[in-house]
Amino acid sequence: MLPVGYLPCTQDPPSGANMTRVIDEIMAEAQAAETYGWDGCFIWA
């Protein structure tokens, strides 16, 4: 079986003023991916 992963967007242009919200959203998305059986979540910063 082919593994399935998720690579979320980690950008908040232009100033990065909302990075706390972006990180919270990434964590929620990673938890949802785990709930639905995805194999991994990869964060590229």
N, CA, C and O atoms as CSV, one atom per row, in Angstrom:
chain,resi,resn,atom,element,x,y,z
A,1,MET,N,N,0.841,-1.175,0.000
A,1,MET,CA,C,0.000,0.000,0.000
A,1,MET,C,C,0.892,1.246,0.000
A,1,MET,O,O,1.922,1.284,0.673
A,2,LEU,N,N,0.490,2.238,-0.746
A,2,LEU,CA,C,1.252,3.488,-0.855
A,2,LEU,C,C,0.975,4.375,0.349
A,2,LEU,O,O,-0.186,4.654,0.648
A,3,PRO,N,N,2.025,4.831,1.055
A,3,PRO,CA,C,1.808,5.731,2.195
A,3,PRO,C,C,1.260,7.083,1.742
A,3,PRO,O,O,1.570,7.562,0.651
A,4,VAL,N,N,0.448,7.680,2.594
A,4,VAL,CA,C,-0.148,8.981,2.297
A,4,VAL,C,C,0.289,9.971,3.370
A,4,VAL,O,O,0.110,9.724,4.562
A,5,GLY,N,N,0.861,11.089,2.944
A,5,GLY,CA,C,1.299,12.111,3.881
A,5,GLY,C,C,0.687,13.460,3.549
A,5,GLY,O,O,0.054,13.633,2.508
A,6,TYR,N,N,0.883,14.395,4.433
A,6,TYR,CA,C,0.324,15.740,4.301
A,6,TYR,C,C,1.425,16.757,4.529
A,6,TYR,O,O,2.167,16.662,5.507
A,7,LEU,N,N,1.539,17.733,3.634
A,7,LEU,CA,C,2.524,18.804,3.748
A,7,LEU,C,C,1.760,20.129,3.806
A,7,LEU,O,O,1.423,20.688,2.762
A,8,PRO,N,N,1.479,20.645,5.023
A,8,PRO,CA,C,0.675,21.867,5.145
A,8,PRO,C,C,1.452,23.125,4.755
A,8,PRO,O,O,2.682,23.152,4.776
A,9,CYS,N,N,0.714,24.140,4.408
A,9,CYS,CA,C,1.301,25.442,4.125
A,9,CYS,C,C,1.750,26.077,5.444
A,9,CYS,O,O,0.979,26.126,6.402
A,10,THR,N,N,2.981,26.555,5.493
A,10,THR,CA,C,3.517,27.164,6.720
A,10,THR,C,C,3.816,28.643,6.533
A,10,THR,O,O,4.547,29.231,7.329
A,11,GLN,N,N,3.264,29.246,5.498
A,11,GLN,CA,C,3.555,30.641,5.213
A,11,GLN,C,C,2.453,31.560,5.725
A,11,GLN,O,O,1.285,31.178,5.792
A,12,ASP,N,N,2.846,32.767,6.081
A,12,ASP,CA,C,1.908,33.812,6.477
A,12,ASP,C,C,2.449,35.144,5.966
A,12,ASP,O,O,2.909,35.975,6.750
A,13,PRO,N,N,2.392,35.346,4.641
A,13,PRO,CA,C,2.927,36.578,4.099
A,13,PRO,C,C,2.019,37.767,4.395
A,13,PRO,O,O,0.845,37.541,4.690
A,14,PRO,N,N,2.463,38.979,4.340
A,14,PRO,CA,C,3.843,39.327,4.057
A,14,PRO,C,C,4.708,39.452,5.310
A,14,PRO,O,O,5.934,39.427,5.207
A,15,SER,N,N,4.102,39.587,6.486
A,15,SER,CA,C,4.919,39.895,7.660
A,15,SER,C,C,5.035,38.762,8.672
A,15,SER,O,O,5.876,38.834,9.568
A,16,GLY,N,N,4.228,37.732,8.559
A,16,GLY,CA,C,4.263,36.651,9.534
A,16,GLY,C,C,3.591,36.998,10.849
A,16,GLY,O,O,3.857,36.359,11.868
A,17,ALA,N,N,2.721,38.005,10.842
A,17,ALA,CA,C,2.088,38.478,12.074
A,17,ALA,C,C,1.109,37.476,12.671
A,17,ALA,O,O,0.773,37.573,13.851
A,18,ASN,N,N,0.645,36.511,11.874
A,18,ASN,CA,C,-0.356,35.556,12.346
A,18,ASN,C,C,0.208,34.148,12.525
A,18,ASN,O,O,-0.536,33.171,12.426
A,19,MET,N,N,1.498,34.030,12.784
A,19,MET,CA,C,2.117,32.705,12.858
A,19,MET,C,C,1.542,31.845,13.981
A,19,MET,O,O,1.497,30.623,13.837
A,20,THR,N,N,1.111,32.424,15.071
A,20,THR,CA,C,0.501,31.634,16.143
A,20,THR,C,C,-0.746,30.939,15.624
A,20,THR,O,O,-0.956,29.758,15.902
A,21,ARG,N,N,-1.564,31.642,14.886
A,21,ARG,CA,C,-2.772,31.051,14.290
A,21,ARG,C,C,-2.409,29.980,13.268
A,21,ARG,O,O,-3.035,28.920,13.226
A,22,VAL,N,N,-1.392,30.256,12.438
A,22,VAL,CA,C,-0.952,29.290,11.428
A,22,VAL,C,C,-0.507,27.989,12.108
A,22,VAL,O,O,-0.869,26.901,11.659
A,23,ILE,N,N,0.264,28.096,13.169
A,23,ILE,CA,C,0.739,26.906,13.884
A,23,ILE,C,C,-0.432,26.148,14.497
A,23,ILE,O,O,-0.471,24.919,14.432
A,24,ASP,N,N,-1.379,26.855,15.087
A,24,ASP,CA,C,-2.568,26.199,15.650
A,24,ASP,C,C,-3.341,25.443,14.564
A,24,ASP,O,O,-3.810,24.329,14.796
A,25,GLU,N,N,-3.471,26.048,13.383
A,25,GLU,CA,C,-4.181,25.396,12.286
A,25,GLU,C,C,-3.430,24.162,11.796
A,25,GLU,O,O,-4.045,23.137,11.502
A,26,ILE,N,N,-2.107,24.254,11.708
A,26,ILE,CA,C,-1.299,23.107,11.288
A,26,ILE,C,C,-1.464,21.952,12.271
A,26,ILE,O,O,-1.595,20.799,11.860
A,27,MET,N,N,-1.458,22.254,13.558
A,27,MET,CA,C,-1.627,21.196,14.568
A,27,MET,C,C,-3.005,20.540,14.440
A,27,MET,O,O,-3.113,19.318,14.536
A,28,ALA,N,N,-4.045,21.325,14.227
A,28,ALA,CA,C,-5.387,20.775,14.062
A,28,ALA,C,C,-5.468,19.906,12.807
A,28,ALA,O,O,-6.102,18.851,12.821
A,29,GLU,N,N,-4.832,20.345,11.731
A,29,GLU,CA,C,-4.832,19.568,10.494
A,29,GLU,C,C,-4.060,18.258,10.675
A,29,GLU,O,O,-4.482,17.218,10.169
A,30,ALA,N,N,-2.937,18.303,11.389
A,30,ALA,CA,C,-2.159,17.087,11.647
A,30,ALA,C,C,-2.959,16.099,12.491
A,30,ALA,O,O,-2.913,14.894,12.243
A,31,GLN,N,N,-3.681,16.594,13.473
A,31,GLN,CA,C,-4.506,15.713,14.305
A,31,GLN,C,C,-5.632,15.092,13.477
A,31,GLN,O,O,-5.954,13.919,13.663
A,32,ALA,N,N,-6.227,15.853,12.575
A,32,ALA,CA,C,-7.274,15.309,11.703
A,32,ALA,C,C,-6.689,14.245,10.779
A,32,ALA,O,O,-7.313,13.207,10.561
A,33,ALA,N,N,-5.505,14.490,10.237
A,33,ALA,CA,C,-4.859,13.504,9.366
A,33,ALA,C,C,-4.613,12.199,10.122
A,33,ALA,O,O,-4.828,11.117,9.576
A,34,GLU,N,N,-4.166,12.296,11.363
A,34,GLU,CA,C,-3.949,11.105,12.179
A,34,GLU,C,C,-5.270,10.373,12.440
A,34,GLU,O,O,-5.328,9.145,12.368
A,35,THR,N,N,-6.316,11.122,12.739
A,35,THR,CA,C,-7.630,10.535,13.001
A,35,THR,C,C,-8.123,9.720,11.802
A,35,THR,O,O,-8.734,8.664,11.966
A,36,TYR,N,N,-7.849,10.223,10.600
A,36,TYR,CA,C,-8.342,9.563,9.394
A,36,TYR,C,C,-7.338,8.590,8.776
A,36,TYR,O,O,-7.528,8.139,7.647
A,37,GLY,N,N,-6.268,8.264,9.513
A,37,GLY,CA,C,-5.366,7.196,9.105
A,37,GLY,C,C,-4.257,7.567,8.142
A,37,GLY,O,O,-3.659,6.683,7.529
A,38,TRP,N,N,-3.965,8.851,7.990
A,38,TRP,CA,C,-2.850,9.243,7.130
A,38,TRP,C,C,-1.556,8.768,7.780
A,38,TRP,O,O,-1.493,8.583,8.995
A,39,ASP,N,N,-0.529,8.574,6.966
A,39,ASP,CA,C,0.727,8.025,7.455
A,39,ASP,C,C,1.679,9.054,8.050
A,39,ASP,O,O,2.543,8.690,8.848
A,40,GLY,N,N,1.549,10.308,7.691
A,40,GLY,CA,C,2.466,11.296,8.222
A,40,GLY,C,C,2.050,12.717,7.896
A,40,GLY,O,O,1.248,12.966,6.996
A,41,CYS,N,N,2.612,13.630,8.648
A,41,CYS,CA,C,2.436,15.060,8.414
A,41,CYS,C,C,3.838,15.665,8.472
A,41,CYS,O,O,4.541,15.520,9.472
A,42,PHE,N,N,4.238,16.336,7.407
A,42,PHE,CA,C,5.594,16.840,7.291
A,42,PHE,C,C,5.566,18.361,7.301
A,42,PHE,O,O,4.860,18.977,6.503
A,43,ILE,N,N,6.321,18.960,8.190
A,43,ILE,CA,C,6.343,20.423,8.324
A,43,ILE,C,C,7.642,20.937,7.700
A,43,ILE,O,O,8.736,20.540,8.101
A,44,TRP,N,N,7.508,21.813,6.727
A,44,TRP,CA,C,8.662,22.424,6.073
A,44,TRP,C,C,8.615,23.912,6.361
A,44,TRP,O,O,7.725,24.618,5.887
A,45,ALA,N,N,9.567,24.381,7.134
A,45,ALA,CA,C,9.563,25.794,7.500
A,45,ALA,C,C,10.678,26.551,6.833
A,45,ALA,O,O,10.814,27.757,7.038
